[in-house]
Amino acid sequence: MPKEPHTVVRTHKVRSFFAAVSAIIGIYLILSSISVIWLNRTLTNTDTYVSTVAPLVTKPAIQKYIAQEVTTAILKNSPTENLASALLPASEVTTNLNTEQLNNLIRPIIEADATKIVQSSSFINLWTQTNRTAHQAFISQLNNNSGQINLNLSPAITGLIAELNNSQLSAVAGHISVTPNTGKLAIKSGNIVQAHHYYRLYEASTYGVVIAAVIAIGLAIILSAKRARLVRRILLWTGILALFQAAVLATPSFLSFSGNNVVTENAVKAFATALFHNLLIANLVIGIVCLAAGIGSMVYVHLKRKV
């Protein structure tokens, strides 16, 4: 006996509802798996992490930040008169200049020396080793439910100050010390909290998330009465959301800063750009592929109907 029309309609509505729910879950799991794989393959592997951040020492923003930190440490911990005598012409030292004016004259000289050292091969090696040593602390932070990642570059700063013994600042380099906060960067973002959530939830089941996404999408397709249309919608929404995530990661505004120091902000942005680069590329590629497939499918169906 054939089913009554209203029974068929009700059945289709129920199937469509559960198909939509499964599709939404599937899309969420697809986007989650991108972050999970990024965390497990990029940030949690020491060699990969070091290879990601080591080239940063060649970036002007990082060089400027390190040179500024060293210069500030020197000016705070060395008598201004001694620095002025060692670095400025006698005519300027004997003039009636106050401490602030002398510091303004000395700072660019010290920064220039510090920048030369930062650009040397010995410091690049020191930078690489500093980041390798700090990686364990970084992993520990990933396991905490915090919206901030602290990067401790103090060993690199201390090593640079030691290198000053071979510069025109050798007379004062031995008396320079660094404060506990020198060389420490803090990256803050709501995306970090989300990444922590994904990492802790799926840390031991990277492939499980991908499998769950495939199952959810497969179930949605099986339940759907209009499967081709559902697949197109899944592709389109996955593409749109992945591209949205890529746009957010590519925009410096997704970061927040605790101070107004432009040099520090630029250094944090350079670090964040390097750290999130692989995640951005993954979202970008998946977004473009899914969006192209969804639009291509729509065009194909439209052209087929015209024939």
C-alpha positions as CSV (number, residue, x, y, z in Angstrom):
1,M,0.0,0.0,0.0
2,P,1.6,3.4,-1.1
3,K,2.4,5.9,1.6
4,E,0.1,8.9,1.9
5,P,1.5,12.2,0.6
6,H,1.6,13.9,4.1
7,T,3.5,10.9,5.5
8,V,6.1,11.2,2.8
9,V,6.5,15.0,3.4
10,R,6.8,14.4,7.1
11,T,9.5,11.8,6.5
12,H,11.4,14.1,4.2
13,K,11.3,16.9,6.8
14,V,12.6,14.6,9.5
15,R,15.4,13.3,7.3
16,S,16.3,16.8,6.1
17,F,16.4,18.1,9.7
18,F,18.9,15.4,10.8
19,A,20.8,15.7,7.6
20,A,21.2,19.4,8.2
21,V,22.4,18.8,11.8
22,S,24.9,16.2,10.6
23,A,26.2,18.6,8.0
24,I,26.7,21.4,10.5
25,I,28.5,19.0,12.8
26,G,30.6,17.8,9.9
27,I,31.6,21.3,8.9
28,Y,32.5,22.2,12.5
29,L,34.7,19.1,12.7
30,I,36.4,19.8,9.4
31,L,37.3,23.3,10.6
32,S,38.4,21.9,14.0
33,S,40.6,19.2,12.3
34,I,42.5,22.0,10.5
35,S,43.5,23.5,13.8
36,V,44.2,20.2,15.4
37,I,46.5,19.0,12.6
38,W,48.2,22.4,12.6
39,L,48.9,22.2,16.4
40,N,50.1,18.6,16.3
41,R,52.2,19.0,13.2
42,T,53.6,22.5,13.6
43,L,53.7,23.8,17.1
44,T,54.1,20.7,19.1
45,N,57.1,19.4,17.2
46,T,60.3,21.0,18.3
47,D,62.2,20.8,15.0
48,T,59.2,22.2,13.1
49,Y,58.7,25.0,15.6
50,V,62.3,26.0,15.6
51,S,62.4,26.0,11.8
52,T,59.3,28.3,11.9
53,V,60.7,30.9,14.3
54,A,64.4,30.7,13.7
55,P,64.2,32.8,10.4
56,L,62.5,35.6,12.4
57,V,65.9,36.9,13.6
58,T,66.4,38.2,10.0
59,K,63.2,40.2,10.1
60,P,63.7,44.0,10.7
61,A,60.9,44.1,13.3
62,I,62.6,41.4,15.5
63,Q,66.0,42.9,15.0
64,K,64.7,46.3,16.0
65,Y,62.9,44.9,19.1
66,I,66.0,43.0,20.3
67,A,68.3,46.0,19.7
68,Q,65.8,48.3,21.6
69,E,65.6,45.9,24.5
70,V,69.4,45.8,24.8
71,T,69.7,49.5,24.5
72,T,67.1,50.1,27.2
73,A,68.9,47.7,29.5
74,I,72.2,49.4,28.9
75,L,70.8,52.9,29.5
76,K,69.1,51.7,32.7
77,N,72.1,49.9,34.2
78,S,75.0,52.1,33.2
79,P,75.9,55.6,34.3
80,T,74.9,58.1,31.6
81,E,78.2,60.0,32.1
82,N,80.3,56.9,31.5
83,L,78.4,56.1,28.3
84,A,78.6,59.6,27.1
85,S,82.3,59.7,27.6
86,A,82.8,56.4,25.7
87,L,80.5,57.2,22.8
88,L,80.1,60.9,22.3
89,P,82.6,63.5,21.1
90,A,84.2,65.5,23.9
91,S,82.6,68.7,22.7
92,E,79.1,67.2,23.3
93,V,80.0,65.7,26.7
94,T,81.3,69.0,28.0
95,T,78.1,70.9,27.0
96,N,75.4,71.6,29.4
97,L,73.1,68.6,28.5
98,N,70.9,66.9,31.0
99,T,70.6,63.1,31.4
100,E,67.6,62.8,29.0
101,Q,69.3,64.8,26.3
102,L,72.4,62.7,26.6
103,N,70.4,59.5,26.5
104,N,68.7,60.7,23.3
105,L,72.2,61.1,21.7
106,I,73.5,57.8,23.0
107,R,70.6,55.6,22.2
108,P,71.0,55.5,18.4
109,I,74.7,54.7,18.7
110,I,74.0,51.8,21.0
111,E,71.2,50.5,18.9
112,A,73.4,50.6,15.8
113,D,76.0,48.4,17.6
114,A,73.3,46.1,18.9
115,T,71.8,45.7,15.4
116,K,75.1,44.7,13.9
117,I,75.5,42.0,16.5
118,V,71.9,40.7,15.9
119,Q,72.7,40.4,12.2
120,S,75.8,38.3,12.9
121,S,76.0,34.5,12.4
122,S,76.9,33.9,16.0
123,F,73.7,35.6,17.3
124,I,71.6,33.7,14.7
125,N,72.9,30.5,16.3
126,L,72.2,31.8,19.8
127,W,68.7,32.8,18.7
128,T,68.0,29.3,17.3
129,Q,69.2,27.6,20.5
130,T,67.2,30.0,22.7
131,N,64.0,29.1,20.8
132,R,64.8,25.4,21.0
133,T,65.3,25.6,24.7
134,A,62.1,27.6,25.2
135,H,59.9,25.2,23.3
136,Q,59.2,22.9,26.3
137,A,57.8,26.0,28.1
138,F,55.8,26.8,25.1
139,I,54.2,23.4,25.0
140,S,53.3,23.7,28.7
141,Q,51.4,26.9,27.9
142,L,49.5,25.2,25.1
143,N,48.1,22.8,27.8
144,N,46.7,25.7,29.8
145,N,43.4,27.3,29.1
146,S,44.8,30.8,28.6
147,G,44.4,33.3,25.8
148,Q,48.1,34.3,26.0
149,I,51.4,32.8,24.8
150,N,54.5,34.1,26.5
151,L,57.8,34.0,24.6
152,N,60.9,34.3,26.7
153,L,63.8,35.7,24.7
154,S,65.9,36.7,27.7
155,P,68.8,34.3,26.9
156,A,69.2,35.8,23.5
157,I,69.2,39.3,25.0
158,T,71.8,38.3,27.6
159,G,73.9,36.7,24.9
160,L,73.8,39.8,22.8
161,I,74.9,41.9,25.8
162,A,77.9,39.5,26.2
163,E,78.7,40.1,22.5
164,L,79.0,43.8,23.3
165,N,82.4,43.1,24.9
166,N,83.8,43.1,21.3
167,S,82.3,46.4,20.5
168,Q,82.9,50.0,21.5
169,L,80.8,49.3,24.5
170,S,83.2,46.8,26.0
171,A,84.1,49.1,28.9
172,V,80.5,49.0,30.2
173,A,79.2,45.7,28.9
174,G,80.3,43.8,32.0
175,H,78.2,46.0,34.3
176,I,75.0,45.5,32.4
177,S,72.2,43.3,33.7
178,V,68.7,42.6,32.5
179,T,65.4,42.9,34.4
180,P,63.1,39.9,34.8
181,N,60.8,41.2,32.0
182,T,63.5,42.0,29.5
183,G,63.0,40.0,26.3
184,K,59.6,38.7,27.1
185,L,56.8,38.9,24.6
186,A,53.1,38.2,25.2
187,I,50.8,37.2,22.3
188,K,47.1,37.5,23.1
189,S,44.2,36.4,21.0
190,G,40.8,34.7,21.3
191,N,42.0,32.3,18.6
192,I,44.6,31.0,21.0
193,V,41.9,30.0,23.5
194,Q,40.1,28.3,20.8
195,A,43.3,26.5,19.7
196,H,43.8,25.4,23.3
197,H,40.3,24.0,23.4
198,Y,40.8,22.0,20.3
199,Y,44.3,20.9,21.4
200,R,43.2,19.6,24.8
201,L,40.0,18.0,23.4
202,Y,41.5,16.3,20.4
203,E,45.2,16.0,21.4
204,A,45.3,12.2,21.4
205,S,42.9,11.8,18.5
206,T,44.0,13.9,15.5
207,Y,42.9,11.3,13.0
208,G,39.7,10.7,15.0
209,V,38.5,14.2,14.4
210,V,39.0,13.8,10.6
211,I,37.2,10.4,10.7
212,A,34.4,11.9,12.8
213,A,34.0,14.7,10.2
214,V,33.8,12.2,7.4
215,I,31.2,10.1,9.2
216,A,29.1,13.2,10.0
217,I,29.2,14.4,6.4
218,G,28.5,10.9,5.1
219,L,25.5,10.5,7.4
220,A,24.2,13.9,6.3
221,I,24.4,12.8,2.6
222,I,22.7,9.5,3.3
223,L,19.9,11.1,5.2
224,S,19.3,14.0,2.8
225,A,16.6,13.7,0.2
226,K,18.5,16.1,-2.1
227,R,22.0,14.9,-1.8
228,A,23.7,16.8,-4.6
229,R,22.4,20.1,-3.3
230,L,23.5,19.2,0.3
231,V,27.0,18.4,-0.9
232,R,27.2,21.7,-2.7
233,R,26.0,23.6,0.4
234,I,28.6,21.8,2.6
235,L,31.3,22.7,0.1
236,L,30.2,26.3,-0.1
237,W,29.9,26.8,3.7
238,T,33.1,25.0,4.5
239,G,34.9,27.2,1.9
240,I,33.4,30.4,3.2
241,L,34.2,29.6,6.8
242,A,37.7,28.4,6.1
243,L,38.4,31.6,4.1
244,F,37.0,33.7,6.9
245,Q,39.4,32.0,9.4
246,A,42.2,32.7,7.0
247,A,41.2,36.3,6.7
248,V,41.1,36.7,10.5
249,L,44.6,35.1,10.8
250,A,46.0,37.4,8.1
251,T,44.7,40.5,9.9
252,P,46.9,42.0,12.6
253,S,43.8,43.3,14.4
254,F,43.0,39.8,15.7
255,L,45.9,40.5,18.2
256,S,45.8,42.7,21.3
257,F,48.6,44.3,23.1
258,S,49.2,45.3,26.7
259,G,51.3,48.4,25.8
260,N,51.7,51.1,23.3
261,N,55.3,50.4,22.2
262,V,55.2,50.3,18.4
263,V,58.5,48.3,18.2
264,T,57.2,45.7,20.6
265,E,53.8,45.5,18.8
266,N,55.6,45.0,15.5
267,A,57.8,42.2,17.0
268,V,54.7,40.5,18.4
269,K,53.0,40.7,14.9
270,A,56.1,39.3,13.3
271,F,56.1,36.3,15.7
272,A,52.3,35.8,15.3
273,T,52.5,35.9,11.5
274,A,55.2,33.2,11.6
275,L,53.4,31.0,14.1
276,F,50.0,31.1,12.4
277,H,51.4,31.0,8.8
278,N,50.8,27.3,8.3
279,L,47.3,27.5,9.8
280,L,46.5,30.4,7.5
281,I,47.7,28.6,4.4
282,A,45.8,25.4,5.4
283,N,42.5,27.4,5.8
284,L,43.2,29.3,2.6
285,V,43.8,26.2,0.5
286,I,40.8,24.3,1.9
287,G,38.6,27.3,1.5
288,I,39.5,27.9,-2.1
289,V,39.2,24.3,-3.1
290,C,35.8,23.8,-1.3
291,L,34.5,27.1,-2.7
292,A,35.7,26.4,-6.2
293,A,34.2,22.9,-6.1
294,G,30.8,24.2,-4.8
295,I,30.5,26.9,-7.3
296,G,31.8,24.7,-10.1
297,S,29.1,22.1,-9.2
298,M,26.4,24.8,-9.3
299,V,27.5,26.0,-12.7
300,Y,27.6,22.5,-14.0
301,V,24.1,21.7,-12.9
302,H,22.9,25.0,-14.3
303,L,24.5,24.3,-17.7
304,K,23.2,20.8,-17.7
305,R,19.6,22.0,-17.2
306,K,19.9,24.3,-20.2
307,V,21.0,21.5,-22.5
